[in-house]
Amino acid sequence: MNLETLDDMWQKDAILDDEKLDKDSLAIPKLHAKYLRIYNSFCTLRDQQEVTIKKVYRDRWEYYTGKSEKPFHIKLLKTDVPIYLESDGEYQKAVLKLKYLNQMVEALKTILTAINNRSFHIKNAIEFAKFLKGYEI
């Protein structure tokens, strides 16, 4: 699953039907469970990626400091190693993946917050419908 798929899913699930507010209200726990399951999966993936970044960092550090089996062809000063590490393609790829997973987790947190507030939106929609028909609130 990617961010675009998640956005499409939420765009479809976020719609409240004015004619079926009772069903939308009863569907809140099901929606919450659905997105909580996805949220937990992405939290686990994010945690695994953090471990992967540490491993990649160590491997690339060993490479640039000359301590690996196949060392870097230039002898670097200790102060230059961070520059090479931060610009290393393998390390950057791992960091970008972590940033993407963090974005997914943040999007899912926002969706879960919206689901938690959904009952208030439904209540307000019902009260507004009563108001339009002239009932006492």
C-alpha positions as CSV (number, residue, x, y, z in Angstrom):
1,M,0.0,0.0,0.0
2,N,1.2,3.5,-0.8
3,L,0.1,7.0,0.2
4,E,-2.0,7.4,-2.9
5,T,-3.9,4.2,-2.2
6,L,-4.5,5.3,1.4
7,D,-5.8,8.7,0.3
8,D,-8.2,7.0,-2.2
9,M,-9.4,4.6,0.5
10,W,-10.0,7.4,3.0
11,Q,-11.7,9.6,0.4
12,K,-14.2,6.9,-0.2
13,D,-14.7,6.0,3.5
14,A,-14.9,9.6,4.7
15,I,-18.1,10.4,2.9
16,L,-21.2,10.7,5.1
17,D,-24.6,10.0,3.5
18,D,-27.2,12.4,4.8
19,E,-29.9,9.8,4.3
20,K,-28.1,7.0,6.2
21,L,-26.5,8.7,9.2
22,D,-27.6,5.9,11.4
23,K,-25.6,3.4,9.3
24,D,-22.6,5.7,9.2
25,S,-22.7,6.0,13.0
26,L,-22.8,2.2,13.4
27,A,-19.9,1.8,10.9
28,I,-17.5,4.0,13.0
29,P,-16.0,1.0,15.0
30,K,-15.5,-1.0,11.8
31,L,-13.8,2.0,10.1
32,H,-11.7,2.5,13.2
33,A,-10.6,-1.1,13.3
34,K,-9.7,-1.1,9.6
35,Y,-7.5,2.0,9.8
36,L,-6.0,1.0,13.2
37,R,-4.9,-2.3,11.7
38,I,-3.2,-0.4,8.8
39,Y,-1.7,2.1,11.3
40,N,-0.2,-0.7,13.4
41,S,1.3,-2.4,10.3
42,F,3.0,0.8,9.2
43,C,4.3,1.5,12.7
44,T,5.9,-1.9,12.7
45,L,7.4,-1.2,9.2
46,R,8.7,2.2,10.4
47,D,10.4,0.6,13.4
48,Q,12.0,-2.1,11.2
49,Q,13.2,0.7,8.9
50,E,14.8,2.5,11.8
51,V,16.8,-0.6,12.6
52,T,17.7,-1.0,8.9
53,I,19.0,2.6,8.8
54,K,21.3,1.9,11.7
55,K,22.7,-1.2,10.0
56,V,23.2,0.6,6.7
57,Y,24.9,3.5,8.5
58,R,27.3,1.1,10.3
59,D,28.1,-0.8,7.1
60,R,28.7,2.4,5.1
61,W,30.7,3.8,8.0
62,E,33.0,0.7,7.9
63,Y,33.3,1.1,4.2
64,Y,34.3,4.8,4.3
65,T,36.7,4.4,7.3
66,G,38.5,1.4,5.6
67,K,37.3,-1.2,8.1
68,S,35.3,-3.4,5.7
69,E,36.5,-6.2,3.6
70,K,36.2,-4.0,0.5
71,P,37.3,-0.5,1.7
72,F,36.8,2.8,0.1
73,H,39.5,3.6,-2.4
74,I,40.4,7.0,-0.8
75,K,41.8,7.4,2.7
76,L,39.4,9.9,4.4
77,L,39.9,12.1,7.4
78,K,37.6,11.4,10.3
79,T,35.9,14.7,9.8
80,D,35.1,13.9,6.1
81,V,33.4,10.6,6.8
82,P,30.0,12.1,7.7
83,I,30.0,14.1,4.4
84,Y,30.4,10.9,2.5
85,L,27.9,9.0,4.6
86,E,25.2,11.5,4.2
87,S,25.6,11.6,0.5
88,D,25.8,7.8,0.1
89,G,23.1,6.5,-2.2
90,E,22.3,3.4,-0.1
91,Y,22.0,5.4,3.1
92,Q,19.9,8.1,1.5
93,K,17.5,5.5,0.1
94,A,17.0,4.0,3.6
95,V,16.4,7.4,5.1
96,L,13.9,8.3,2.4
97,K,12.0,5.1,3.0
98,L,11.8,6.0,6.7
99,K,10.5,9.5,5.9
100,Y,7.9,7.9,3.6
101,L,6.8,5.5,6.3
102,N,6.7,8.4,8.8
103,Q,4.4,10.2,6.4
104,M,2.1,7.2,6.2
105,V,1.9,6.9,9.9
106,E,1.1,10.6,10.3
107,A,-1.6,10.3,7.6
108,L,-3.1,7.3,9.4
109,K,-3.0,9.2,12.8
110,T,-5.0,12.0,11.1
111,I,-7.5,9.6,9.7
112,L,-8.0,7.9,13.1
113,T,-8.6,11.3,14.7
114,A,-11.2,12.1,12.0
115,I,-12.9,8.7,12.7
116,N,-12.9,9.4,16.4
117,N,-14.6,12.8,15.8
118,R,-17.1,11.3,13.3
119,S,-19.8,10.8,15.8
120,F,-19.8,14.5,16.6
121,H,-20.1,15.3,12.9
122,I,-23.0,12.9,12.6
123,K,-24.7,14.4,15.7
124,N,-24.3,17.9,14.3
125,A,-25.8,16.8,10.9
126,I,-28.8,15.3,12.7
127,E,-29.3,18.5,14.8
128,F,-29.0,20.6,11.7
129,A,-31.6,18.5,9.9
130,K,-33.9,18.8,12.8
131,F,-33.4,22.6,12.8
132,L,-34.3,22.8,9.1
133,K,-37.5,20.8,9.7
134,G,-38.4,23.0,12.7
135,Y,-38.0,20.5,15.5
136,E,-36.9,21.6,19.0
137,I,-33.3,20.7,19.6
